């Protein structure tokens, strides 16, 4: 710091360290670098504490409104789906991390093959990830097992639904595998 006389001054409580050019607080002995590191650790801890727990049995499913891929026909490919869609039916929501991965199509195709069984039990299947509706459409068009899916693929691109459900992976920023029956 510089005074009016253009001389270096040290603020009260700080001690200048010649060896590395930093200041040490005279009360707690922390350097500027220590303080920055502690602030970063505190920020990580706070974010970890804010991470939501996965929605459990008996808890209310969150309100949502997302675009879903419902068809391969570009004129009718997309539709808005909300928590109020399919009234009076059971809803089976399942999530996967990302499109264009190797494990996910097997799981998604299996739900597609069982869709008739779910329908007979008055249940609507809805699959989703944090990918966009356009990525879902491209994946369906490029993967033979996904071309004829009979259920909507939800696009939670803002991560609002996955976050509200407590299934958003805090490190990868994608949905974790989860299934909810509502």
Secondary structure by P-SEA (a helix, b strand, c coil): ccccccbbbbcccbbbbccccccccccccccaaaaaaaaaaaaaaaaaaacccccccccccccbbbbbbccccccccbbbbcccccccbbbbbbbbccccccaaaaaaaaaaaaaaaaaaacbbbbbcccccaaaaaaaaacccccccccccccccccaaaaaaaccccccccccccccccc
